[in-house]
């Protein structure tokens, strides 16, 4: 048993690991010693290659499928490859020019975001995902409540410069029109002009200060604020995806149960949104390989993301989702340049 740590690999070992990963990315099949001897351009015997593969397996960088004598990279192997062995490809200047022309020709932000998602999907042949740019501050101007049926209420929010948002919320009981008007009056008087992201927490904090002395109006306001101003509510439209069906071409993702779960996650978007939210607070390219994303449904996938900015402020994140054996050397530069081009296109409109 080898006690060698990945960072202690010799140049020969790293060259063989790099050749194995590249071959596996190419065809998705376990790589045998004979194939490695032909592709690695190293003057070493098959016996030496087998010994190196055994060492790499002991390090946790490769594994041996039961059905084959060849080996495949583990997620740890992909991580070492991406961090230490990867050589990036440049993006063709004509492609960059086409991207710039396409996005600069669009005025509507939602259409621009959809175009960027389609670009990512088309250029990588993977699933493209783009977060709709967030305003730096969303100020509450006015709120109204309309009773729909039973305990369902339509909340109408007016924010910033007369932007209107509708949310249907499910409450614990049925409210009268008078009660709904009371709560709306209270919220409008107390929080008009406030950043909408802080309204919910402000009411909850006030409730905690009031404790037993909290009146019925405050109690009703708290219940509605928890639903209406929940930062996670109504977020499905904040992310645009394209090319999800591209993932069906990869054998390792084609299991029907895996596909069903993956497409359900794409449809609901909550996991995707949460992952992109995390990337908002990180600098530069982020790469999640397999279970690094923290979501079981993405356990066989890699996610590559990059933030994009307007006026030097990060307003969104974009990226691609694909199998762990994606062509990182091509995908990473494409994600990076798409983020820059989208940010520039948005900047040109401000």
C-alpha positions in Angstrom: 0.0 0.0 0.0 1.4 3.4 -1.0 1.3 6.2 1.5 2.1 8.8 -1.2 -0.1 12.0 -1.0 -1.4 13.4 -4.3 0.9 16.5 -4.0 3.9 14.2 -3.8 3.4 12.6 -7.2 6.4 12.5 -9.5 6.3 14.2 -12.9 5.9 10.8 -14.5 3.0 9.9 -12.3 1.3 13.3 -13.0 1.8 12.8 -16.7 0.2 9.4 -16.6 -2.7 10.7 -14.5 -3.2 13.6 -16.9 -3.2 11.3 -19.9 -5.7 9.0 -18.2 -8.1 11.8 -17.3 -7.9 13.3 -20.8 -8.6 9.9 -22.4 -11.5 9.3 -20.1 -13.0 12.7 -20.8 -12.7 11.9 -24.5 -14.6 8.6 -24.5 -16.0 7.9 -21.0 -14.4 4.4 -21.0 -12.0 2.9 -18.4 -8.5 3.4 -19.5 -6.1 0.4 -19.7 -2.3 0.3 -19.4 -1.9 -0.4 -23.1 -4.0 2.7 -24.1 -2.0 4.8 -21.7 1.3 3.6 -23.1 0.1 4.8 -26.5 -1.3 8.2 -25.4 1.1 9.4 -22.7 4.1 9.7 -24.9 6.3 8.3 -22.1 9.0 5.6 -22.7 7.8 3.4 -19.9 6.7 -0.3 -19.9 3.1 -1.5 -19.3 4.3 -3.0 -16.1 5.5 0.4 -14.9 2.2 1.9 -15.9 0.4 -0.7 -13.9 2.4 0.0 -10.8 1.8 3.8 -11.2 -1.9 3.1 -11.6 -1.9 1.1 -8.4 -0.2 4.0 -6.6 -2.7 6.4 -8.0 -5.5 4.2 -6.9 -4.0 4.0 -3.4 -4.0 7.9 -3.4 -7.7 7.9 -4.2 -7.2 9.5 -7.6 -8.4 6.6 -9.8 -10.6 3.6 -9.3 -11.1 0.2 -11.0 -14.6 -0.6 -12.2 -15.5 -4.2 -11.5 -16.3 -4.8 -15.2 -13.0 -3.7 -16.6 -9.2 -3.9 -16.1 -8.9 -0.2 -16.9 -9.2 2.7 -14.5 -11.3 5.8 -14.3 -10.6 9.1 -12.5 -12.4 9.6 -9.1 -13.8 13.0 -8.2 -10.6 13.6 -6.2 -8.6 12.7 -9.4 -10.6 15.3 -11.4 -10.0 17.8 -8.7 -6.2 17.2 -8.8 -6.3 17.4 -12.6 -8.2 20.7 -12.6 -6.1 22.3 -9.9 -2.7 21.1 -10.9 -2.5 19.6 -14.4 -5.0 21.5 -16.6 -3.9 23.6 -19.6 -6.6 26.0 -20.7 -7.6 26.5 -24.3 -8.2 30.0 -25.6 -11.6 31.1 -26.9 -11.7 31.8 -30.7 -11.7 35.6 -31.2 -14.4 35.3 -33.9 -16.6 33.5 -31.3 -16.1 36.3 -28.8 -17.0 38.9 -31.4 -20.2 37.0 -32.3 -21.1 36.8 -28.6 -20.6 40.5 -28.2 -22.6 41.4 -31.3 -25.5 39.1 -30.2 -25.7 40.5 -26.6 -25.2 44.1 -27.6 -28.0 43.9 -30.1 -30.5 43.0 -27.2 -32.1 45.7 -25.0 -34.4 43.6 -22.8 -32.4 42.1 -19.8 -34.4 38.9 -19.7 -33.8 38.3 -23.4 -30.1 39.1 -23.0 -29.8 36.6 -20.1 -31.7 33.9 -22.1 -29.3 34.5 -25.0 -26.3 34.1 -22.7 -27.6 30.8 -21.4 -28.2 29.6 -25.0 -24.6 30.6 -25.9 -23.1 28.7 -23.0 -25.2 25.6 -23.9 -24.3 25.9 -27.6 -20.6 26.4 -27.1 -20.1 23.7 -24.5 -22.8 21.2 -25.5 -23.8 21.2 -21.8 -26.5 22.8 -19.8 -26.2 26.6 -19.5 -27.5 28.5 -16.5 -27.6 32.3 -16.0 -28.8 34.2 -12.9 -30.9 37.2 -13.8 -29.0 40.3 -12.6 -30.1 41.5 -9.2 -30.5 45.2 -8.5 -28.1 46.4 -5.8 -31.1 47.6 -3.8 -34.8 46.7 -4.1 -36.8 49.4 -2.2 -40.4 48.6 -1.1 -42.8 51.4 -2.4 -46.2 49.9 -1.7 -47.9 46.5 -0.8 -51.5 45.4 -1.2 -53.2 42.2 -0.3 -56.2 40.6 -2.1 -58.1 37.6 -0.8 -58.3 34.8 -3.3 -60.0 31.8 -1.6 -59.8 30.2 1.8 -56.3 31.0 3.2 -54.7 32.0 -0.1 -53.9 35.7 -0.6 -52.4 37.6 -3.6 -49.6 40.0 -2.5 -48.9 42.8 -4.9 -45.5 44.5 -4.3 -44.4 47.7 -5.9 -40.7 48.2 -5.7 -38.0 50.6 -7.0 -39.4 52.7 -9.9 -42.9 51.2 -10.1 -41.8 47.6 -10.7 -44.7 45.3 -9.8 -44.4 41.8 -8.4 -47.2 39.4 -7.7 -46.9 36.5 -5.1 -49.6 34.1 -4.1 -49.1 33.1 -0.4 -50.7 30.4 1.7 -51.6 31.7 5.2 -52.5 29.7 8.4 -56.2 30.9 8.3 -58.6 32.9 6.2 -58.3 36.7 6.6 -61.0 39.3 6.1 -60.6 42.2 3.7 -60.4 44.5 6.7 -57.5 42.5 8.3 -55.6 42.5 5.0 -56.0 46.2 4.7 -54.8 46.8 8.2 -51.7 44.8 7.6 -51.0 46.5 4.3 -51.4 49.9 5.9 -49.0 49.0 8.7 -46.3 47.7 6.3 -46.6 50.7 4.0 -46.4 53.2 6.9 -43.5 51.5 8.6 -41.4 50.1 5.7 -42.1 52.2 2.6 -38.6 53.0 1.1 -36.9 50.2 3.0 -34.7 47.6 1.3 -37.1 44.7 0.7 -34.5 42.1 1.8 -34.6 43.6 5.3 -38.3 44.0 5.9 -39.0 40.4 6.9 -36.2 40.4 9.4 -37.1 43.8 10.8 -40.6 42.6 11.6 -39.3 39.4 13.2 -36.9 41.4 15.3 -39.6 43.7 16.4 -41.8 40.7 17.3 -39.0 39.3 19.5 -38.7 42.7 21.3 -42.4 42.9 21.9 -42.7 39.2 23.0 -45.9 38.8 25.0 -47.1 42.3 24.4 -47.3 41.8 20.6 -50.8 42.8 19.5 -52.9 41.0 16.9 -51.9 43.4 14.1 -48.2 42.7 14.7 -49.0 39.0 14.8 -50.7 39.1 11.4 -48.0 41.3 9.9 -45.3 38.8 11.0 -47.2 35.9 9.4 -47.6 37.7 6.1 -44.1 39.1 6.1 -42.5 35.7 6.6 -44.3 34.6 3.4 -44.3 37.7 1.2 -40.7 38.9 1.9 -39.1 35.4 2.0 -36.0 35.8 -0.1 -36.4 32.3 -1.4 -40.0 32.8 -2.6 -40.7 33.5 -6.2 -37.1 32.9 -7.2 -37.7 30.3 -9.9 -37.7 33.1 -12.6 -34.4 34.4 -11.3 -32.5 31.7 -13.2 -32.6 30.9 -16.9 -31.4 27.5 -18.1 -30.8 26.1 -21.6 -29.6 22.9 -23.1 -30.6 20.5 -20.3 -31.2 17.7 -22.8 -27.6 17.9 -23.8 -26.8 15.9 -20.7 -28.7 12.9 -22.0 -25.9 12.2 -24.4 -23.6 11.1 -21.6 -23.9 7.5 -20.6 -23.0 8.1 -16.9 -26.0 10.5 -16.6 -28.4 8.5 -18.7 -29.8 6.3 -15.9 -33.6 6.9 -16.0 -33.8 7.5 -12.2 -30.8 9.9 -12.2 -32.2 11.8 -15.2 -35.6 12.1 -13.6 -34.1 13.5 -10.4 -31.7 15.8 -12.3 -34.5 17.2 -14.5 -36.8 17.7 -11.5 -34.0 19.7 -9.9 -33.6 21.8 -13.1 -37.4 22.4 -13.1 -37.7 23.4 -9.5 -34.3 25.3 -9.6 -34.0 25.7 -5.8 -30.8 23.7 -5.6 -29.4 25.5 -8.6 -30.4 28.9 -7.2 -28.8 28.2 -3.8 -25.6 27.1 -5.4 -25.4 30.2 -7.6 -26.2 32.3 -4.5 -23.1 30.9 -2.9 -21.0 31.8 -5.9 -22.1 35.4 -5.7 -19.9 35.8 -2.7 -16.8 34.2 -4.2 -14.3 35.7 -6.5 -13.7 34.4 -10.0 -14.3 31.0 -11.5 -15.8 28.4 -9.1 -15.7 24.7 -10.0 -17.8 22.1 -8.1 -16.9 18.5 -8.9 -19.4 15.8 -7.9 -20.5 16.0 -4.3 -18.5 19.2 -3.7 -21.7 21.1 -4.6 -23.4 19.7 -1.5 -26.4 18.4 -3.5 -26.9 14.7 -4.0 -28.7 15.2 -7.3 -25.5 16.8 -8.7 -23.3 14.0 -7.4 -22.4 12.8 -10.9 -22.0 16.3 -12.3 -19.6 19.2 -12.3 -20.7 22.8 -12.2 -18.4 25.6 -13.5 -19.5 29.2 -12.6 -18.3 32.8 -13.0 -19.7 36.0 -11.6 -20.6 39.0 -13.9 -20.6 42.6 -12.9 -22.2 46.0 -13.6 -20.4 49.1 -12.5 -17.8 47.0 -10.8 -20.5 45.3 -8.6 -21.3 41.6 -8.9 -25.0 41.3 -9.9 -25.2 37.7 -11.0 -23.6 34.4 -11.8 -23.6 32.2 -14.8 -22.2 28.8 -15.6 -22.6 25.3 -17.0 -23.6 21.9 -15.6 -22.3 18.7 -17.1 -20.8 15.4 -16.3 -17.6 15.3 -14.2 -15.8 14.3 -17.3 -16.5 17.6 -19.1 -13.7 19.2 -21.1 -12.6 21.6 -18.4 -9.9 23.1 -20.6 -12.5 24.3 -23.0 -15.5 24.9 -20.7 -13.7 27.1 -18.1 -12.5 29.8 -20.6 -15.9 29.8 -22.2 -17.7 30.4 -18.9 -15.2 33.1 -18.0 -15.4 35.0 -21.3 -19.2 34.8 -21.4 -19.4 36.4 -17.9 -17.2 39.2 -19.1 -19.2 39.7 -22.3 -22.5 39.7 -20.5 -21.3 42.2 -17.9 -20.0 44.5 -20.6 -23.3 44.3 -22.5 -25.2 45.2 -19.4 -22.8 48.0 -18.6 -23.2 49.5 -22.0 -26.9 50.1 -21.3 -26.4 51.9 -18.0 
